[in-house]
Amino acid sequence: MNAGAETGHNIEKIYLGEVVMKFLSSAFAALILSTSVVAAEPFRLIVTDLETPLVPNSVMDLALQEGYFEREGVEVELVRVQQTPSALAAIQANEGDMANIGTDALLLLVANGADDLKAVVSPNKSLPFLIAGKEEIASPADLAGKSFGIGRPGSIDHSLSTRVLQKYDVDVSKIDMVALGQPNQRAQALVAGQIDATTMSIGTWAAMPDTTGLHVLISQDDYYKAAPVVSKVNIVTAKALEERRDDVKKVIAALIKASRDFASDPNVWVEAMVKARPDVEKATLESLGEAFQQSWSVNGGLSKDELEYTTTALYEGGDFANVRKVELSEWADFSVIDEVLAELGANESLDAVTR
């Protein structure tokens, strides 16, 4: 081979080598891009409100709206469904990584054999219930011989209110419990004078156009103190806890930070809600913001004492008749939230941390 041919051959090898290297580099870049796309798949949080609710559960919507999740380095997508059964169906079908559900539904599932679902945080642990009644009923003791609206016998509002009233030394057997259905129906019956008192959420109370002749008999804070039942929790599957544990921690951290901001200054919640719910009067939001100040899950809302109380209270209801008693370790996992609190520190002012 002459020198010219050899030079040409060498140039060809160099050219082919460059082509191969460019191909490998492109393939490697594509692989990296593909891997990053998989890693960046949104964390899907299933919520049971079709719009931002007027309760502390709004923290999940607002943490997204106000950038709390983004600042923690996790991309969150809200998956909206109606009520707990749909949320459970969605997470079990792998359509979400975390779901906000009723604690009672989780316990029933676990009691019937589900072993891959764990509660890891409770962004809104208490139903914002209060007891309202006619003005002439000055104290809970005056309910004896009066009518009291409930959803249905054995419903959560019935069982909780029974516990609350018993804490106030009220003989519940002397009260006429009237089944009326949903809170708005009970509120309408109270306004119409068809019943003497009932349980409703503070949101329902605040939205009532006219409360003349009525008053709050037992406030939201006093109601929860008398019956500290954790009504809703956020659950994850065992798979999500194993494969996306870091993202679960980031989501919990974001929810805690948002909750602490709202607890510290109710106006922060109000201003965020003005953007989320422009259909609600600001005065109503301000009233709710003040009422919720002691209700935020500033430590994540999972207290061993309250969860055990919750289990006991639920098993006293009719829905749990003949249901296997479950242990706390079967449905709650404190490990993730404890890792988050180890970094953030616990807020000692409210939302007790017991293990």
C-alpha positions as CSV (number, residue, x, y, z in Angstrom):
1,M,0.0,0.0,0.0
2,N,1.5,3.4,-1.0
3,A,1.7,6.3,1.4
4,G,-1.4,8.1,-0.2
5,A,-3.5,5.0,0.2
6,E,-2.4,4.4,3.7
7,T,-3.1,8.0,4.6
8,G,-6.6,7.8,3.1
9,H,-7.2,4.5,5.0
10,N,-6.2,6.1,8.3
11,I,-8.5,9.1,7.6
12,E,-11.3,6.7,6.9
13,K,-10.7,4.9,10.2
14,I,-10.6,8.2,12.1
15,Y,-13.9,9.3,10.4
16,L,-15.5,6.0,11.2
17,G,-14.3,6.2,14.7
18,E,-15.8,9.7,15.1
19,V,-19.1,8.4,13.7
20,V,-19.1,5.5,16.2
21,M,-18.2,7.8,19.1
22,K,-20.9,10.3,18.1
23,F,-23.4,7.4,17.8
24,L,-22.4,6.1,21.2
25,S,-22.5,9.6,22.7
26,S,-26.0,10.1,21.3
27,A,-27.2,6.7,22.5
28,F,-25.7,7.4,26.0
29,A,-27.3,10.9,26.0
30,A,-30.7,9.3,25.0
31,L,-30.3,6.8,27.8
32,I,-29.5,9.5,30.3
33,L,-32.5,11.5,29.1
34,S,-34.8,8.5,29.3
35,T,-33.6,7.7,32.8
36,S,-34.1,11.3,33.9
37,V,-37.6,11.3,32.5
38,V,-38.5,8.2,34.5
39,A,-37.0,9.7,37.6
40,A,-38.9,12.9,37.1
41,E,-42.3,11.2,36.8
42,P,-44.7,13.3,38.9
43,F,-45.6,12.1,42.4
44,R,-49.4,11.6,42.1
45,L,-51.3,12.6,45.2
46,I,-54.9,11.4,45.2
47,V,-57.4,13.8,46.9
48,T,-61.1,13.5,47.5
49,D,-62.1,17.1,46.8
50,L,-63.0,18.3,43.3
51,E,-61.9,21.8,44.3
52,T,-59.9,23.3,47.2
53,P,-61.9,22.6,50.3
54,L,-62.7,25.1,53.0
55,V,-61.0,23.0,55.7
56,P,-57.3,22.3,56.7
57,N,-57.3,19.6,54.1
58,S,-56.8,22.5,51.7
59,V,-53.1,22.3,52.6
60,M,-52.5,19.7,49.9
61,D,-54.0,22.0,47.2
62,L,-52.2,25.0,48.5
63,A,-48.9,23.3,48.9
64,L,-49.0,22.8,45.2
65,Q,-50.4,26.2,44.3
66,E,-47.9,28.1,46.5
67,G,-44.8,26.2,45.5
68,Y,-44.1,24.2,48.7
69,F,-43.7,20.9,46.8
70,E,-41.5,22.5,44.2
71,R,-39.2,24.0,46.8
72,E,-38.7,20.6,48.3
73,G,-37.7,19.3,44.9
74,V,-40.7,17.0,44.1
75,E,-43.1,17.5,41.2
76,V,-46.6,16.7,42.5
77,E,-49.7,16.1,40.5
78,L,-53.1,16.1,42.2
79,V,-55.5,13.3,41.1
80,R,-59.0,14.4,42.0
81,V,-61.7,11.8,42.8
82,Q,-64.9,11.8,44.7
83,Q,-64.8,10.3,48.2
84,T,-62.6,7.6,49.8
85,P,-63.8,4.5,47.9
86,S,-62.7,6.1,44.6
87,A,-59.4,7.1,46.2
88,L,-58.8,3.6,47.4
89,A,-59.6,2.1,44.0
90,A,-57.2,4.6,42.4
91,I,-54.2,3.9,44.6
92,Q,-54.8,0.1,44.4
93,A,-54.9,0.4,40.6
94,N,-51.5,2.1,40.8
95,E,-53.0,5.4,39.6
96,G,-51.4,7.3,42.4
97,D,-48.5,7.2,44.9
98,M,-50.3,8.6,47.9
99,A,-54.0,9.0,48.8
100,N,-56.0,11.0,51.3
101,I,-58.7,8.7,52.7
102,G,-61.0,8.1,55.7
103,T,-59.2,6.3,58.6
104,D,-62.3,4.1,59.0
105,A,-62.0,2.8,55.5
106,L,-58.3,2.0,55.9
107,L,-59.0,0.1,59.1
108,L,-61.7,-1.9,57.5
109,L,-59.4,-2.8,54.6
110,V,-56.6,-3.9,56.9
111,A,-59.0,-5.9,59.0
112,N,-60.1,-7.7,55.9
113,G,-56.6,-8.7,54.8
114,A,-55.0,-5.7,53.1
115,D,-51.3,-5.6,54.2
116,D,-49.7,-3.2,51.7
117,L,-51.2,0.2,52.8
118,K,-49.8,2.4,55.5
119,A,-50.8,5.8,56.9
120,V,-47.7,8.1,56.8
121,V,-49.1,11.5,57.5
122,S,-52.4,13.3,58.3
123,P,-52.5,16.8,56.8
124,N,-56.0,17.3,58.3
125,K,-56.5,14.9,61.1
126,S,-59.7,16.1,62.6
127,L,-63.1,16.7,61.1
128,P,-63.8,20.3,61.9
129,F,-67.0,19.5,63.8
130,L,-68.8,21.7,66.2
131,I,-72.2,21.4,67.9
132,A,-74.7,24.2,67.2
133,G,-78.0,24.6,68.8
134,K,-80.8,27.0,69.6
135,E,-79.9,30.0,71.8
136,E,-82.2,28.8,74.6
137,I,-79.9,25.7,75.0
138,A,-77.3,27.5,77.1
139,S,-75.1,24.4,77.8
140,P,-74.7,20.8,76.7
141,A,-76.6,19.7,79.9
142,D,-79.7,21.5,78.5
143,L,-79.9,19.0,75.7
144,A,-81.7,16.5,77.9
145,G,-85.2,15.9,76.4
146,K,-84.2,17.8,73.2
147,S,-83.9,16.6,69.6
148,F,-80.4,16.2,68.1
149,G,-79.8,15.8,64.4
150,I,-77.4,13.0,63.2
151,G,-76.5,11.5,59.9
152,R,-77.7,8.0,60.7
153,P,-77.4,5.7,63.7
154,G,-73.7,4.6,64.0
155,S,-72.4,7.3,61.6
156,I,-69.2,9.0,62.4
157,D,-70.9,12.2,63.5
158,H,-73.3,10.2,65.7
159,S,-70.6,8.2,67.4
160,L,-68.2,11.1,67.9
161,S,-70.9,13.5,69.2
162,T,-72.0,10.8,71.7
163,R,-68.4,10.7,73.0
164,V,-68.2,14.5,73.1
165,L,-71.4,14.9,75.0
166,Q,-70.5,12.2,77.5
167,K,-67.3,14.1,78.2
168,Y,-69.6,17.0,79.2
169,D,-71.5,14.6,81.5
170,V,-74.6,14.6,79.3
171,D,-76.9,11.5,79.6
172,V,-77.2,10.8,75.9
173,S,-80.0,8.3,76.5
174,K,-82.2,11.3,77.3
175,I,-81.6,13.0,73.9
176,D,-83.8,12.2,70.9
177,M,-81.4,11.4,68.1
178,V,-83.0,12.2,64.7
179,A,-81.5,10.8,61.5
180,L,-81.5,13.5,58.9
181,G,-78.6,12.7,56.5
182,Q,-75.9,15.1,55.4
183,P,-74.6,18.1,57.4
184,N,-76.3,20.7,55.1
185,Q,-79.6,18.9,55.6
186,R,-79.1,18.9,59.4
187,A,-78.2,22.6,59.3
188,Q,-81.4,23.4,57.3
189,A,-83.4,21.4,59.8
190,L,-81.8,23.4,62.7
191,V,-82.6,26.7,61.0
192,A,-86.2,25.7,60.4
193,G,-86.6,24.8,64.1
194,Q,-87.2,21.1,63.3
195,I,-84.4,20.0,65.7
196,D,-82.8,21.7,68.7
197,A,-79.1,21.0,68.0
198,T,-76.8,19.1,65.6
199,T,-73.2,18.5,64.6
200,M,-71.8,20.2,61.5
201,S,-68.5,21.3,60.2
202,I,-67.3,24.8,60.9
203,G,-67.4,25.4,57.1
204,T,-71.1,24.6,57.0
205,W,-71.7,26.9,60.0
206,A,-69.8,29.7,58.4
207,A,-71.6,29.3,55.1
208,M,-75.1,29.6,56.7
209,P,-76.6,32.8,55.5
210,D,-78.6,33.4,58.8
211,T,-77.8,32.0,62.2
212,T,-80.2,34.3,64.1
213,G,-81.5,32.4,67.2
214,L,-78.6,29.9,67.0
215,H,-75.2,29.7,68.6
216,V,-72.2,27.4,68.9
217,L,-72.7,25.1,71.8
218,I,-69.4,23.2,71.6
219,S,-66.6,24.8,69.5
220,Q,-64.5,23.0,67.0
221,D,-61.4,23.0,69.2
222,D,-63.4,21.8,72.3
223,Y,-65.1,19.1,70.2
224,Y,-61.7,17.6,69.1
225,K,-60.3,17.8,72.6
226,A,-63.2,15.8,73.8
227,A,-62.9,13.2,71.1
228,P,-59.5,13.3,69.4
229,V,-60.4,11.0,66.5
230,V,-58.1,11.2,63.4
231,S,-60.6,11.1,60.7
232,K,-58.4,11.2,57.6
233,V,-54.9,10.0,56.8
234,N,-52.6,9.9,53.7
235,I,-51.7,6.4,52.8
236,V,-49.0,5.0,50.5
237,T,-48.5,1.5,49.2
238,A,-45.6,-0.7,50.3
239,K,-44.2,-0.3,46.7
240,A,-44.3,3.5,46.9
241,L,-42.7,3.4,50.3
242,E,-39.9,1.3,49.0
243,E,-39.4,2.9,45.5
244,R,-40.2,6.5,46.2
245,R,-39.4,7.0,49.9
246,D,-37.4,10.1,49.3
247,D,-40.3,11.7,47.4
248,V,-42.7,10.6,50.2
249,K,-40.5,12.5,52.6
250,K,-40.4,15.6,50.5
251,V,-44.2,15.6,50.2
252,I,-44.6,15.3,53.9
253,A,-42.0,18.0,54.6
254,A,-43.8,20.4,52.2
255,L,-47.2,19.7,53.9
256,I,-45.7,20.3,57.4
257,K,-44.0,23.5,56.3
258,A,-47.2,24.9,54.7
259,S,-49.2,23.9,57.8
260,R,-46.7,25.7,60.1
261,D,-47.0,28.8,57.9
262,F,-50.8,28.8,58.1
263,A,-50.7,28.2,61.8
264,S,-48.3,31.0,62.4
265,D,-50.3,33.5,60.4
266,P,-53.9,32.7,59.3
267,N,-53.7,35.5,56.7
268,V,-51.2,33.4,54.8
269,W,-53.9,30.7,54.4
270,V,-56.5,33.4,53.6
271,E,-54.5,35.0,50.8
272,A,-53.7,31.6,49.3
273,M,-57.4,30.6,49.5
274,V,-58.5,33.9,47.8
275,K,-56.6,32.7,44.8
276,A,-57.8,29.1,45.0
277,R,-61.5,29.9,45.8
278,P,-62.4,33.4,44.5
279,D,-66.0,32.3,44.7
280,V,-65.9,32.5,48.6
281,E,-66.1,35.9,50.3
282,K,-62.9,36.9,51.9
283,A,-64.7,37.6,55.2
284,T,-65.7,34.0,55.4
285,L,-62.1,32.9,54.7
286,E,-60.8,35.2,57.4
287,S,-63.3,33.7,59.9
288,L,-62.2,30.2,58.9
289,G,-58.5,31.0,59.0
290,E,-58.8,32.2,62.6
291,A,-60.9,29.1,63.6
292,F,-58.3,26.7,62.0
293,Q,-55.3,28.3,63.7
294,Q,-55.0,25.4,66.3
295,S,-56.0,22.7,63.8
296,W,-53.0,22.5,61.5
297,S,-50.9,19.3,61.4
298,V,-47.6,21.2,62.2
299,N,-45.9,17.9,63.1
300,G,-47.6,15.7,60.4
301,G,-50.7,14.8,62.4
302,L,-49.7,11.2,63.5
303,S,-49.8,10.8,67.2
304,K,-49.8,7.2,68.7
305,D,-52.1,8.2,71.5
306,E,-54.7,9.8,69.1
307,L,-54.5,6.9,66.6
308,E,-55.1,4.4,69.3
309,Y,-58.0,6.5,70.6
310,T,-59.3,6.6,67.0
311,T,-59.2,2.8,66.7
312,T,-61.1,2.4,70.0
313,A,-63.7,5.0,69.0
314,L,-64.3,3.5,65.5
315,Y,-64.7,0.0,66.9
316,E,-67.5,1.2,69.1
317,G,-69.5,2.2,65.9
318,G,-71.9,0.0,64.1
319,D,-69.7,-0.2,61.0
320,F,-67.1,-2.2,62.9
321,A,-69.4,-4.8,64.5
322,N,-67.8,-8.3,64.1
323,V,-64.7,-6.8,62.5
324,R,-61.3,-8.1,63.5
325,K,-59.5,-5.7,65.8
326,V,-56.3,-4.4,64.1
327,E,-53.1,-3.3,65.7
328,L,-51.6,0.2,65.1
329,S,-48.5,-1.3,63.5
330,E,-50.7,-2.9,60.8
331,W,-51.9,0.4,59.4
332,A,-49.6,3.2,60.4
333,D,-45.9,3.8,59.7
334,F,-44.2,6.5,61.8
335,S,-40.7,6.0,60.3
336,V,-41.0,8.5,57.4
337,I,-42.5,11.3,59.3
338,D,-40.0,10.8,62.1
339,E,-37.1,11.2,59.6
340,V,-38.7,14.5,58.4
341,L,-39.2,15.8,62.0
342,A,-35.6,14.8,62.8
343,E,-34.6,17.4,60.1
344,L,-37.2,20.0,60.7
345,G,-37.6,19.7,64.5
346,A,-41.0,19.3,66.2
347,N,-43.3,22.2,66.9
348,E,-44.3,21.9,70.5
349,S,-47.1,24.4,70.4
350,L,-49.8,22.0,69.0
351,D,-50.2,18.7,67.2
352,A,-48.6,16.5,69.9
353,V,-46.0,13.9,68.8
354,T,-46.4,10.7,70.8
355,R,-44.9,7.3,69.9
